[in-house]
Amino acid sequence: MAYGNKVKLHYDIPVFIKKQLMEIAKKQKITATECLSRIIEEEYAKLKEEDRKTIL
C-alpha cells in the first residue's frame, strides 16, 4: 500500500522481535513501525555503501 512517498509492507515478524522493537521505540519515543523503518533505511544505506565500495 502506498502512503504518499512511503510504501507500507506487511511483515510476519516473530513476537520476540516485536517486543524488542517496542522497547527500543518506547525509549526513543517513536512507534515500533517508525523504528523498523529506520532500521531498514540504515541497513539499506550500509548495503548501498558497501556495494559502491566494491564497484570502485
HTML snippet that shows the backbone in 3Dmol.js (N, CA, C, O; Angstrom):
<script src="https://3Dmol.org/build/3Dmol-min.js"></script>
<div id="view" style="width:600px;height:400px;position:relative"></div>
<script>
const pdb = `
ATOM      1  N   MET A   1       0.846  -1.176   0.000  1.00  0.00           N
ATOM      2  CA  MET A   1       0.000   0.000   0.000  1.00  0.00           C
ATOM      3  C   MET A   1       0.888   1.235   0.000  1.00  0.00           C
ATOM      4  O   MET A   1       1.896   1.272   0.706  1.00  0.00           O
ATOM      5  N   ALA A   2       0.540   2.206  -0.754  1.00  0.00           N
ATOM      6  CA  ALA A   2       1.341   3.422  -0.827  1.00  0.00           C
ATOM      7  C   ALA A   2       0.696   4.530   0.008  1.00  0.00           C
ATOM      8  O   ALA A   2      -0.518   4.728  -0.032  1.00  0.00           O
ATOM      9  N   TYR A   3       1.503   5.225   0.740  1.00  0.00           N
ATOM     10  CA  TYR A   3       1.064   6.360   1.551  1.00  0.00           C
ATOM     11  C   TYR A   3       1.978   7.526   1.212  1.00  0.00           C
ATOM     12  O   TYR A   3       3.035   7.681   1.824  1.00  0.00           O
ATOM     13  N   GLY A   4       1.589   8.340   0.254  1.00  0.00           N
ATOM     14  CA  GLY A   4       2.458   9.439  -0.166  1.00  0.00           C
ATOM     15  C   GLY A   4       3.723   8.871  -0.766  1.00  0.00           C
ATOM     16  O   GLY A   4       3.675   8.146  -1.760  1.00  0.00           O
ATOM     17  N   ASN A   5       4.849   9.195  -0.170  1.00  0.00           N
ATOM     18  CA  ASN A   5       6.120   8.671  -0.677  1.00  0.00           C
ATOM     19  C   ASN A   5       6.562   7.421   0.075  1.00  0.00           C
ATOM     20  O   ASN A   5       7.687   6.955  -0.111  1.00  0.00           O
ATOM     21  N   LYS A   6       5.707   6.881   0.909  1.00  0.00           N
ATOM     22  CA  LYS A   6       6.049   5.683   1.682  1.00  0.00           C
ATOM     23  C   LYS A   6       5.279   4.483   1.160  1.00  0.00           C
ATOM     24  O   LYS A   6       4.177   4.622   0.630  1.00  0.00           O
ATOM     25  N   VAL A   7       5.851   3.337   1.311  1.00  0.00           N
ATOM     26  CA  VAL A   7       5.191   2.093   0.944  1.00  0.00           C
ATOM     27  C   VAL A   7       4.999   1.287   2.214  1.00  0.00           C
ATOM     28  O   VAL A   7       5.948   1.068   2.967  1.00  0.00           O
ATOM     29  N   LYS A   8       3.801   0.854   2.449  1.00  0.00           N
ATOM     30  CA  LYS A   8       3.522   0.072   3.645  1.00  0.00           C
ATOM     31  C   LYS A   8       3.638  -1.402   3.285  1.00  0.00           C
ATOM     32  O   LYS A   8       2.941  -1.893   2.396  1.00  0.00           O
ATOM     33  N   LEU A   9       4.514  -2.094   3.975  1.00  0.00           N
ATOM     34  CA  LEU A   9       4.699  -3.515   3.769  1.00  0.00           C
ATOM     35  C   LEU A   9       4.176  -4.259   4.991  1.00  0.00           C
ATOM     36  O   LEU A   9       4.256  -3.758   6.113  1.00  0.00           O
ATOM     37  N   HIS A  10       3.658  -5.418   4.778  1.00  0.00           N
ATOM     38  CA  HIS A  10       3.154  -6.229   5.880  1.00  0.00           C
ATOM     39  C   HIS A  10       4.186  -7.306   6.179  1.00  0.00           C
ATOM     40  O   HIS A  10       4.489  -8.141   5.326  1.00  0.00           O
ATOM     41  N   TYR A  11       4.716  -7.283   7.379  1.00  0.00           N
ATOM     42  CA  TYR A  11       5.757  -8.220   7.789  1.00  0.00           C
ATOM     43  C   TYR A  11       5.196  -9.276   8.728  1.00  0.00           C
ATOM     44  O   TYR A  11       4.317  -8.999   9.543  1.00  0.00           O
ATOM     45  N   ASP A  12       5.709 -10.470   8.602  1.00  0.00           N
ATOM     46  CA  ASP A  12       5.398 -11.519   9.559  1.00  0.00           C
ATOM     47  C   ASP A  12       6.593 -11.563  10.513  1.00  0.00           C
ATOM     48  O   ASP A  12       7.551 -12.304  10.295  1.00  0.00           O
ATOM     49  N   ILE A  13       6.518 -10.759  11.567  1.00  0.00           N
ATOM     50  CA  ILE A  13       7.640 -10.578  12.483  1.00  0.00           C
ATOM     51  C   ILE A  13       7.418 -11.442  13.723  1.00  0.00           C
ATOM     52  O   ILE A  13       6.343 -11.415  14.322  1.00  0.00           O
ATOM     53  N   PRO A  14       8.446 -12.211  14.105  1.00  0.00           N
ATOM     54  CA  PRO A  14       8.326 -13.015  15.326  1.00  0.00           C
ATOM     55  C   PRO A  14       8.046 -12.127  16.552  1.00  0.00           C
ATOM     56  O   PRO A  14       8.469 -10.972  16.612  1.00  0.00           O
ATOM     57  N   VAL A  15       7.337 -12.688  17.501  1.00  0.00           N
ATOM     58  CA  VAL A  15       6.913 -11.948  18.698  1.00  0.00           C
ATOM     59  C   VAL A  15       8.105 -11.363  19.452  1.00  0.00           C
ATOM     60  O   VAL A  15       8.037 -10.217  19.895  1.00  0.00           O
ATOM     61  N   PHE A  16       9.195 -12.117  19.610  1.00  0.00           N
ATOM     62  CA  PHE A  16      10.324 -11.601  20.391  1.00  0.00           C
ATOM     63  C   PHE A  16      10.957 -10.384  19.712  1.00  0.00           C
ATOM     64  O   PHE A  16      11.472  -9.497  20.393  1.00  0.00           O
ATOM     65  N   ILE A  17      10.924 -10.332  18.379  1.00  0.00           N
ATOM     66  CA  ILE A  17      11.461  -9.165  17.677  1.00  0.00           C
ATOM     67  C   ILE A  17      10.513  -7.984  17.835  1.00  0.00           C
ATOM     68  O   ILE A  17      10.960  -6.847  17.986  1.00  0.00           O
ATOM     69  N   LYS A  18       9.211  -8.240  17.802  1.00  0.00           N
ATOM     70  CA  LYS A  18       8.236  -7.172  18.028  1.00  0.00           C
ATOM     71  C   LYS A  18       8.439  -6.548  19.405  1.00  0.00           C
ATOM     72  O   LYS A  18       8.363  -5.329  19.556  1.00  0.00           O
ATOM     73  N   LYS A  19       8.697  -7.379  20.400  1.00  0.00           N
ATOM     74  CA  LYS A  19       8.925  -6.867  21.754  1.00  0.00           C
ATOM     75  C   LYS A  19      10.168  -5.995  21.797  1.00  0.00           C
ATOM     76  O   LYS A  19      10.168  -4.937  22.427  1.00  0.00           O
ATOM     77  N   GLN A  20      11.240  -6.442  21.121  1.00  0.00           N
ATOM     78  CA  GLN A  20      12.475  -5.653  21.079  1.00  0.00           C
ATOM     79  C   GLN A  20      12.230  -4.319  20.384  1.00  0.00           C
ATOM     80  O   GLN A  20      12.690  -3.278  20.853  1.00  0.00           O
ATOM     81  N   LEU A  21      11.503  -4.349  19.265  1.00  0.00           N
ATOM     82  CA  LEU A  21      11.186  -3.115  18.548  1.00  0.00           C
ATOM     83  C   LEU A  21      10.390  -2.156  19.428  1.00  0.00           C
ATOM     84  O   LEU A  21      10.657  -0.954  19.448  1.00  0.00           O
ATOM     85  N   MET A  22       9.409  -2.695  20.158  1.00  0.00           N
ATOM     86  CA  MET A  22       8.588  -1.853  21.024  1.00  0.00           C
ATOM     87  C   MET A  22       9.411  -1.231  22.142  1.00  0.00           C
ATOM     88  O   MET A  22       9.205  -0.070  22.495  1.00  0.00           O
ATOM     89  N   GLU A  23      10.349  -2.003  22.704  1.00  0.00           N
ATOM     90  CA  GLU A  23      11.200  -1.473  23.771  1.00  0.00           C
ATOM     91  C   GLU A  23      12.092  -0.342  23.256  1.00  0.00           C
ATOM     92  O   GLU A  23      12.201   0.709  23.888  1.00  0.00           O
ATOM     93  N   ILE A  24      12.719  -0.566  22.118  1.00  0.00           N
ATOM     94  CA  ILE A  24      13.593   0.455  21.525  1.00  0.00           C
ATOM     95  C   ILE A  24      12.772   1.687  21.165  1.00  0.00           C
ATOM     96  O   ILE A  24      13.176   2.813  21.455  1.00  0.00           O
ATOM     97  N   ALA A  25      11.628   1.474  20.537  1.00  0.00           N
ATOM     98  CA  ALA A  25      10.775   2.580  20.118  1.00  0.00           C
ATOM     99  C   ALA A  25      10.303   3.398  21.318  1.00  0.00           C
ATOM    100  O   ALA A  25      10.255   4.627  21.259  1.00  0.00           O
ATOM    101  N   LYS A  26       9.962   2.719  22.388  1.00  0.00           N
ATOM    102  CA  LYS A  26       9.486   3.408  23.592  1.00  0.00           C
ATOM    103  C   LYS A  26      10.581   4.323  24.148  1.00  0.00           C
ATOM    104  O   LYS A  26      10.306   5.449  24.562  1.00  0.00           O
ATOM    105  N   LYS A  27      11.831   3.825  24.153  1.00  0.00           N
ATOM    106  CA  LYS A  27      12.947   4.634  24.645  1.00  0.00           C
ATOM    107  C   LYS A  27      13.183   5.863  23.767  1.00  0.00           C
ATOM    108  O   LYS A  27      13.557   6.928  24.259  1.00  0.00           O
ATOM    109  N   GLN A  28      12.957   5.701  22.462  1.00  0.00           N
ATOM    110  CA  GLN A  28      13.182   6.803  21.519  1.00  0.00           C
ATOM    111  C   GLN A  28      11.930   7.648  21.316  1.00  0.00           C
ATOM    112  O   GLN A  28      11.953   8.636  20.582  1.00  0.00           O
ATOM    113  N   LYS A  29      10.838   7.258  21.968  1.00  0.00           N
ATOM    114  CA  LYS A  29       9.556   7.961  21.877  1.00  0.00           C
ATOM    115  C   LYS A  29       9.052   8.044  20.440  1.00  0.00           C
ATOM    116  O   LYS A  29       8.626   9.100  19.973  1.00  0.00           O
ATOM    117  N   ILE A  30       9.112   6.893  19.746  1.00  0.00           N
ATOM    118  CA  ILE A  30       8.567   6.758  18.399  1.00  0.00           C
ATOM    119  C   ILE A  30       7.748   5.478  18.359  1.00  0.00           C
ATOM    120  O   ILE A  30       7.734   4.717  19.327  1.00  0.00           O
ATOM    121  N   THR A  31       7.072   5.238  17.254  1.00  0.00           N
ATOM    122  CA  THR A  31       6.304   4.000  17.142  1.00  0.00           C
ATOM    123  C   THR A  31       7.227   2.864  16.709  1.00  0.00           C
ATOM    124  O   THR A  31       8.316   3.101  16.187  1.00  0.00           O
ATOM    125  N   ALA A  32       6.786   1.649  16.928  1.00  0.00           N
ATOM    126  CA  ALA A  32       7.571   0.478  16.515  1.00  0.00           C
ATOM    127  C   ALA A  32       7.723   0.445  14.992  1.00  0.00           C
ATOM    128  O   ALA A  32       8.750   0.006  14.474  1.00  0.00           O
ATOM    129  N   THR A  33       6.704   0.908  14.291  1.00  0.00           N
ATOM    130  CA  THR A  33       6.775   0.958  12.826  1.00  0.00           C
ATOM    131  C   THR A  33       7.849   1.934  12.374  1.00  0.00           C
ATOM    132  O   THR A  33       8.620   1.638  11.461  1.00  0.00           O
ATOM    133  N   GLU A  34       7.900   3.097  13.013  1.00  0.00           N
ATOM    134  CA  GLU A  34       8.949   4.073  12.682  1.00  0.00           C
ATOM    135  C   GLU A  34      10.331   3.500  12.990  1.00  0.00           C
ATOM    136  O   GLU A  34      11.276   3.696  12.226  1.00  0.00           O
ATOM    137  N   CYS A  35      10.439   2.803  14.094  1.00  0.00           N
ATOM    138  CA  CYS A  35      11.703   2.185  14.491  1.00  0.00           C
ATOM    139  C   CYS A  35      12.143   1.170  13.437  1.00  0.00           C
ATOM    140  O   CYS A  35      13.300   1.173  13.017  1.00  0.00           O
ATOM    141  N   LEU A  36      11.238   0.316  13.015  1.00  0.00           N
ATOM    142  CA  LEU A  36      11.549  -0.681  11.999  1.00  0.00           C
ATOM    143  C   LEU A  36      11.934  -0.003  10.683  1.00  0.00           C
ATOM    144  O   LEU A  36      12.869  -0.435  10.009  1.00  0.00           O
ATOM    145  N   SER A  37      11.226   1.040  10.327  1.00  0.00           N
ATOM    146  CA  SER A  37      11.542   1.774   9.100  1.00  0.00           C
ATOM    147  C   SER A  37      12.950   2.356   9.157  1.00  0.00           C
ATOM    148  O   SER A  37      13.692   2.287   8.177  1.00  0.00           O
ATOM    149  N   ARG A  38      13.316   2.927  10.296  1.00  0.00           N
ATOM    150  CA  ARG A  38      14.661   3.495  10.445  1.00  0.00           C
ATOM    151  C   ARG A  38      15.739   2.421  10.323  1.00  0.00           C
ATOM    152  O   ARG A  38      16.768   2.626   9.680  1.00  0.00           O
ATOM    153  N   ILE A  39      15.488   1.282  10.946  1.00  0.00           N
ATOM    154  CA  ILE A  39      16.454   0.181  10.887  1.00  0.00           C
ATOM    155  C   ILE A  39      16.627  -0.280   9.439  1.00  0.00           C
ATOM    156  O   ILE A  39      17.749  -0.496   8.981  1.00  0.00           O
ATOM    157  N   ILE A  40      15.515  -0.428   8.728  1.00  0.00           N
ATOM    158  CA  ILE A  40      15.582  -0.859   7.336  1.00  0.00           C
ATOM    159  C   ILE A  40      16.328   0.173   6.495  1.00  0.00           C
ATOM    160  O   ILE A  40      17.156  -0.190   5.660  1.00  0.00           O
ATOM    161  N   GLU A  41      16.038   1.460   6.710  1.00  0.00           N
ATOM    162  CA  GLU A  41      16.719   2.514   5.959  1.00  0.00           C
ATOM    163  C   GLU A  41      18.221   2.515   6.235  1.00  0.00           C
ATOM    164  O   GLU A  41      19.022   2.683   5.316  1.00  0.00           O
ATOM    165  N   GLU A  42      18.604   2.328   7.501  1.00  0.00           N
ATOM    166  CA  GLU A  42      20.027   2.291   7.860  1.00  0.00           C
ATOM    167  C   GLU A  42      20.735   1.108   7.213  1.00  0.00           C
ATOM    168  O   GLU A  42      21.843   1.246   6.696  1.00  0.00           O
ATOM    169  N   GLU A  43      20.091  -0.053   7.245  1.00  0.00           N
ATOM    170  CA  GLU A  43      20.685  -1.242   6.643  1.00  0.00           C
ATOM    171  C   GLU A  43      20.797  -1.089   5.123  1.00  0.00           C
ATOM    172  O   GLU A  43      21.786  -1.509   4.523  1.00  0.00           O
ATOM    173  N   TYR A  44      19.801  -0.499   4.521  1.00  0.00           N
ATOM    174  CA  TYR A  44      19.830  -0.264   3.083  1.00  0.00           C
ATOM    175  C   TYR A  44      20.992   0.670   2.732  1.00  0.00           C
ATOM    176  O   TYR A  44      21.714   0.431   1.764  1.00  0.00           O
ATOM    177  N   ALA A  45      21.166   1.722   3.515  1.00  0.00           N
ATOM    178  CA  ALA A  45      22.262   2.662   3.267  1.00  0.00           C
ATOM    179  C   ALA A  45      23.615   1.964   3.403  1.00  0.00           C
ATOM    180  O   ALA A  45      24.523   2.213   2.610  1.00  0.00           O
ATOM    181  N   LYS A  46      23.754   1.092   4.405  1.00  0.00           N
ATOM    182  CA  LYS A  46      25.001   0.338   4.591  1.00  0.00           C
ATOM    183  C   LYS A  46      25.284  -0.554   3.387  1.00  0.00           C
ATOM    184  O   LYS A  46      26.403  -0.583   2.874  1.00  0.00           O
ATOM    185  N   LEU A  47      24.266  -1.277   2.942  1.00  0.00           N
ATOM    186  CA  LEU A  47      24.434  -2.176   1.798  1.00  0.00           C
ATOM    187  C   LEU A  47      24.771  -1.404   0.528  1.00  0.00           C
ATOM    188  O   LEU A  47      25.602  -1.832  -0.273  1.00  0.00           O
ATOM    189  N   LYS A  48      24.121  -0.276   0.359  1.00  0.00           N
ATOM    190  CA  LYS A  48      24.382   0.556  -0.816  1.00  0.00           C
ATOM    191  C   LYS A  48      25.819   1.066  -0.793  1.00  0.00           C
ATOM    192  O   LYS A  48      26.490   1.083  -1.825  1.00  0.00           O
ATOM    193  N   GLU A  49      26.292   1.483   0.381  1.00  0.00           N
ATOM    194  CA  GLU A  49      27.664   1.964   0.530  1.00  0.00           C
ATOM    195  C   GLU A  49      28.665   0.843   0.270  1.00  0.00           C
ATOM    196  O   GLU A  49      29.671   1.053  -0.408  1.00  0.00           O
ATOM    197  N   GLU A  50      28.395  -0.338   0.801  1.00  0.00           N
ATOM    198  CA  GLU A  50      29.279  -1.489   0.564  1.00  0.00           C
ATOM    199  C   GLU A  50      29.328  -1.836  -0.913  1.00  0.00           C
ATOM    200  O   GLU A  50      30.391  -2.147  -1.451  1.00  0.00           O
ATOM    201  N   ASP A  51      28.180  -1.782  -1.566  1.00  0.00           N
ATOM    202  CA  ASP A  51      28.107  -2.077  -2.997  1.00  0.00           C
ATOM    203  C   ASP A  51      28.908  -1.047  -3.790  1.00  0.00           C
ATOM    204  O   ASP A  51      29.607  -1.389  -4.744  1.00  0.00           O
ATOM    205  N   ARG A  52      28.799   0.212  -3.383  1.00  0.00           N
ATOM    206  CA  ARG A  52      29.535   1.285  -4.060  1.00  0.00           C
ATOM    207  C   ARG A  52      31.042   1.080  -3.909  1.00  0.00           C
ATOM    208  O   ARG A  52      31.802   1.319  -4.848  1.00  0.00           O
ATOM    209  N   LYS A  53      31.469   0.636  -2.729  1.00  0.00           N
ATOM    210  CA  LYS A  53      32.902   0.411  -2.482  1.00  0.00           C
ATOM    211  C   LYS A  53      33.430  -0.747  -3.326  1.00  0.00           C
ATOM    212  O   LYS A  53      34.565  -0.699  -3.801  1.00  0.00           O
ATOM    213  N   THR A  54      32.619  -1.784  -3.515  1.00  0.00           N
ATOM    214  CA  THR A  54      33.082  -2.930  -4.300  1.00  0.00           C
ATOM    215  C   THR A  54      33.176  -2.584  -5.789  1.00  0.00           C
ATOM    216  O   THR A  54      33.978  -3.169  -6.517  1.00  0.00           O
ATOM    217  N   ILE A  55      32.360  -1.639  -6.232  1.00  0.00           N
ATOM    218  CA  ILE A  55      32.408  -1.218  -7.633  1.00  0.00           C
ATOM    219  C   ILE A  55      33.688  -0.434  -7.891  1.00  0.00           C
ATOM    220  O   ILE A  55      34.281  -0.547  -8.963  1.00  0.00           O
ATOM    221  N   LEU A  56      34.114   0.357  -6.918  1.00  0.00           N
ATOM    222  CA  LEU A  56      35.329   1.162  -7.078  1.00  0.00           C
ATOM    223  C   LEU A  56      36.495   0.268  -6.923  1.00  0.00           C
ATOM    224  O   LEU A  56      37.636   0.720  -7.018  1.00  0.00           O
TER     225      LEU A  56
END
`;
const viewer = $3Dmol.createViewer("view");
viewer.addModel(pdb, "pdb");
viewer.setStyle({}, {cartoon: {color: "spectrum"}});
viewer.zoomTo();
viewer.render();
</script>
